[in-house]
Amino acid sequence: MSNEVIELKQQGNKLFSQRNYEEAISCYTKALVRDDRITTIYTNRALCYLKLELYDRVLRDCKLALEQDKLLTKAHFFMGQAYVEQGKFDEAIVCFTTAIECARVKKEHFGDDLHQALRRAKKKKLNFEEEKRMSEEVELQTLLTKLLIDDLERRKSNPEAGSEDVVEAEDPSELESKYTNHLDTLNKMFAELDDRRKKRDVPDYLCGKISFEIMKDPVTTPSGVTYERANLEEHLQRVGHFDPLTREPLKREKLIPNLAMKEVIEDFLEKNPWAEYY
């Protein structure tokens, strides 16, 4: 890296810290014109584009950086954020998962940022799918209600048109009562669906304190805090031998399986299968 490129990069970093993203982009672009092999400049410029909500440009720069280094954690991370903002949640989840794996392989420390981003993407996907289902249910309820009302009006105007088995005309009041019951049953069914949907939430105590995802193998530390085993063991290996919350000294052999919590989680998942994707 030449002195000129280093200077342009440093100027870009300074401008970024001042939130002057357009000027920072200009510096990074000039640096890349002089040397287009420096992946960190691509990711720095991508972060500026992310701040400016120019998501297609974020993706472009990250892909250019990944052409040179497929294990570039920040490139996958920034791509994931851009995909989330574009509503492309499946792509975002793949990027965040890849970023976590890259950080693990390269032994990089991003705290909980990567895991939190992955969980947010999964939750946004779940919320998007829920909203889509809600819209479809409202459309279906509206259609079924209209069909019932139209059929009632048709039978009232032509009493013998309701069924081939009808021999005598139906009493208008009985017909009205019958269709009112049908509509009440229909509305009750959709109200129950809506009520169950509103209750779709995962209690915090079922989620790990590091990844914030539902625990699969909960363990308790001597401090009394419960974590997901895999996340805590990774913390002990990569960050240090201490409890992430209490900061008390902690070694792997001191972890105790929380069988009671595991039973509670399994029961919750059995009753709420949607939570597997939470």
Legacy VTK file of the C-alpha trace (Angstrom):
# vtk DataFile Version 3.0
C-alpha trace
ASCII
DATASET POLYDATA
POINTS 278 float
0.000 0.000 0.000
1.569 3.297 -1.094
1.858 6.329 1.176
-0.706 8.146 -0.963
-3.241 5.345 -0.559
-2.599 5.194 3.181
-3.140 8.934 3.468
-6.404 8.801 1.485
-7.646 5.933 3.635
-6.806 7.800 6.833
-8.572 10.921 5.522
-11.610 8.787 4.720
-11.589 7.288 8.207
-11.395 10.734 9.781
-14.275 12.026 7.656
-16.315 8.941 8.532
-15.805 9.560 12.246
-17.131 13.087 11.609
-20.173 11.564 9.852
-19.172 13.219 6.594
-19.949 10.085 4.637
-20.009 11.588 1.116
-16.511 13.056 1.484
-15.267 9.851 3.074
-16.568 7.918 0.064
-14.679 10.297 -2.202
-11.421 9.596 -0.372
-11.937 5.840 -0.403
-12.798 5.936 -4.111
-9.612 7.847 -4.915
-7.621 5.303 -2.910
-9.195 2.403 -4.806
-8.429 4.061 -8.138
-4.773 3.935 -7.130
-4.929 0.418 -5.665
-8.064 -1.732 -6.017
-6.659 -4.705 -4.081
-7.250 -3.353 -0.555
-10.329 -5.069 0.850
-10.607 -2.880 3.950
-11.164 0.197 1.786
-14.043 -1.549 0.021
-15.670 -2.429 3.352
-15.040 1.088 4.704
-16.768 2.572 1.679
-19.553 -0.021 1.998
-20.153 1.122 5.567
-20.495 4.711 4.344
-23.052 3.590 1.780
-24.848 1.703 4.538
-25.098 4.903 6.578
-26.470 6.696 3.496
-28.977 3.867 2.875
-27.506 3.140 -0.564
-27.909 -0.602 -0.192
-27.157 -1.714 -3.751
-23.787 0.023 -3.508
-23.135 -1.675 -0.171
-23.686 -5.037 -1.823
-21.483 -4.115 -4.784
-18.499 -3.091 -2.635
-18.825 -6.091 -0.336
-18.904 -8.476 -3.290
-15.808 -6.815 -4.744
-14.039 -7.280 -1.423
-15.128 -10.922 -1.179
-13.692 -11.641 -4.604
-10.308 -11.125 -2.963
-11.036 -12.566 0.477
-14.024 -14.906 0.873
-13.528 -14.977 4.657
-13.883 -11.214 5.090
-16.225 -11.055 8.071
-17.172 -7.388 7.736
-18.155 -7.816 4.090
-20.604 -10.596 4.953
-21.834 -8.570 7.947
-22.488 -5.392 5.957
-24.137 -7.372 3.150
-26.457 -8.918 5.714
-27.447 -5.500 7.017
-28.128 -4.253 3.485
-30.260 -7.290 2.681
-32.284 -6.765 5.868
-33.060 -3.195 4.840
-34.109 -4.455 1.393
-36.446 -6.996 2.979
-34.382 -9.929 1.688
-34.286 -11.790 4.971
-33.203 -15.215 3.705
-30.152 -13.679 2.039
-29.419 -11.671 5.197
-29.576 -14.784 7.378
-27.087 -16.548 5.089
-24.721 -13.548 5.268
-24.860 -13.239 9.058
-24.397 -16.993 9.498
-21.375 -16.864 7.177
-19.988 -13.851 9.055
-20.214 -15.761 12.340
-18.388 -18.714 10.819
-15.691 -16.460 9.311
-15.136 -14.769 12.671
-14.852 -18.166 14.334
-12.323 -19.452 11.789
-10.231 -16.261 11.938
-10.650 -15.935 15.732
-11.989 -12.393 15.408
-13.878 -10.746 18.269
-17.116 -8.946 17.432
-18.767 -9.360 20.812
-22.425 -10.263 20.368
-22.951 -8.042 17.306
-23.031 -10.857 14.752
-25.347 -13.103 16.754
-27.669 -10.206 17.546
-27.828 -9.254 13.867
-28.695 -12.843 12.952
-31.432 -12.978 15.555
-32.871 -9.641 14.405
-32.935 -10.867 10.795
-34.738 -14.050 11.822
-37.239 -12.069 13.863
-37.856 -9.610 11.023
-38.453 -12.546 8.684
-40.922 -14.055 11.146
-42.733 -10.718 11.537
-42.859 -10.245 7.748
-44.335 -13.698 7.264
-46.807 -13.074 10.076
-47.959 -9.819 8.495
-48.340 -11.577 5.152
-50.408 -14.330 6.758
-52.528 -11.743 8.549
-53.224 -9.942 5.275
-54.157 -13.209 3.576
-56.429 -14.158 6.478
-58.210 -10.785 6.325
-58.722 -11.204 2.573
-60.041 -14.729 3.091
-62.386 -13.631 5.891
-63.679 -10.763 3.739
-64.250 -13.101 0.782
-66.038 -15.761 2.838
-68.209 -13.134 4.521
-69.185 -11.693 1.142
-69.993 -15.153 -0.233
-72.251 -15.910 2.728
-74.059 -12.576 2.484
-74.460 -12.907 -1.285
-75.799 -16.447 -0.884
-78.250 -15.278 1.771
-79.552 -12.501 -0.462
-79.835 -14.895 -3.385
-81.854 -17.393 -1.369
-84.075 -14.717 0.067
-84.895 -13.438 -3.402
-85.287 -16.967 -4.807
-86.136 -19.332 -1.914
-86.036 -22.476 -4.043
-82.532 -21.791 -5.388
-80.673 -22.870 -2.269
-80.546 -26.614 -2.868
-81.851 -29.310 -5.145
-83.372 -30.956 -2.060
-85.474 -27.915 -1.182
-89.123 -28.654 -1.837
-90.749 -25.899 0.157
-89.643 -22.302 0.470
-87.583 -21.614 3.612
-88.916 -19.282 6.252
-87.102 -15.896 5.845
-86.514 -15.479 9.588
-85.067 -18.981 9.912
-82.891 -18.390 6.867
-81.630 -15.106 8.357
-80.888 -16.804 11.657
-79.061 -19.659 9.934
-76.730 -17.328 8.032
-76.204 -15.128 11.077
-74.921 -18.230 12.890
-72.655 -19.034 9.954
-71.199 -15.505 10.054
-70.760 -15.637 13.822
-68.916 -18.957 13.546
-66.697 -17.569 10.791
-65.825 -14.416 12.755
-65.172 -16.438 15.912
-62.774 -18.731 14.050
-60.725 -15.829 12.686
-60.797 -14.069 16.073
-59.288 -17.188 17.675
-56.567 -17.233 15.003
-55.796 -13.584 15.712
-55.696 -14.198 19.454
-53.244 -17.081 19.098
-51.051 -14.985 16.835
-50.910 -12.122 19.341
-49.558 -14.525 21.945
-46.629 -15.570 19.746
-43.686 -14.442 21.795
-40.711 -16.256 23.274
-40.124 -15.504 26.979
-36.709 -13.968 27.616
-35.828 -16.612 30.202
-35.853 -19.278 27.466
-33.229 -17.398 25.435
-29.467 -17.458 25.892
-27.758 -14.414 27.342
-25.191 -14.331 24.506
-26.980 -15.214 21.264
-30.490 -14.272 22.494
-31.823 -17.367 20.727
-33.852 -20.162 22.314
-31.460 -22.401 24.221
-31.007 -26.027 23.210
-28.452 -27.128 25.805
-28.770 -24.770 28.796
-26.044 -24.789 31.431
-25.740 -22.865 34.678
-22.607 -21.181 36.040
-21.656 -21.055 39.735
-23.037 -17.495 39.684
-26.491 -18.922 38.940
-26.753 -17.551 35.379
-28.015 -19.862 32.626
-26.458 -19.805 29.143
-26.548 -21.851 25.961
-23.587 -24.234 26.328
-22.122 -23.728 22.844
-22.191 -19.927 23.130
-20.666 -19.898 26.600
-17.909 -22.371 25.710
-17.046 -20.255 22.676
-16.881 -17.177 24.928
-14.580 -18.996 27.351
-12.297 -20.075 24.518
-12.179 -16.831 22.549
-12.767 -14.036 25.064
-11.659 -15.267 28.477
-12.369 -17.534 31.408
-15.024 -15.463 33.138
-18.809 -15.271 33.350
-19.982 -12.827 30.621
-22.541 -11.172 32.917
-21.077 -11.332 36.418
-17.413 -11.237 35.243
-16.624 -13.847 37.901
-13.805 -16.335 37.048
-15.223 -19.351 35.238
-13.880 -22.599 33.810
-15.623 -25.063 31.496
-15.672 -27.876 34.055
-17.754 -25.686 36.393
-20.747 -25.639 33.995
-23.774 -27.572 35.231
-26.484 -28.829 32.829
-29.790 -27.086 33.622
-32.089 -30.061 33.086
-35.148 -28.293 34.507
-34.773 -25.409 32.055
-34.197 -27.848 29.181
-37.465 -29.597 30.036
-39.309 -26.265 30.123
-37.866 -25.291 26.725
-38.779 -28.633 25.131
-42.320 -28.325 26.458
-42.613 -24.774 25.099
-41.349 -25.825 21.654
-43.739 -28.759 21.545
-46.670 -26.423 22.190
-45.289 -23.628 19.966
-43.577 -25.197 16.928
-43.310 -21.761 15.255
-40.735 -20.815 17.889
-38.163 -23.116 16.227
-37.723 -20.343 13.645
-37.830 -17.453 16.131
LINES 1 279
278 0 1 2 3 4 5 6 7 8 9 10 11 12 13 14 15 16 17 18 19 20 21 22 23 24 25 26 27 28 29 30 31 32 33 34 35 36 37 38 39 40 41 42 43 44 45 46 47 48 49 50 51 52 53 54 55 56 57 58 59 60 61 62 63 64 65 66 67 68 69 70 71 72 73 74 75 76 77 78 79 80 81 82 83 84 85 86 87 88 89 90 91 92 93 94 95 96 97 98 99 100 101 102 103 104 105 106 107 108 109 110 111 112 113 114 115 116 117 118 119 120 121 122 123 124 125 126 127 128 129 130 131 132 133 134 135 136 137 138 139 140 141 142 143 144 145 146 147 148 149 150 151 152 153 154 155 156 157 158 159 160 161 162 163 164 165 166 167 168 169 170 171 172 173 174 175 176 177 178 179 180 181 182 183 184 185 186 187 188 189 190 191 192 193 194 195 196 197 198 199 200 201 202 203 204 205 206 207 208 209 210 211 212 213 214 215 216 217 218 219 220 221 222 223 224 225 226 227 228 229 230 231 232 233 234 235 236 237 238 239 240 241 242 243 244 245 246 247 248 249 250 251 252 253 254 255 256 257 258 259 260 261 262 263 264 265 266 267 268 269 270 271 272 273 274 275 276 277
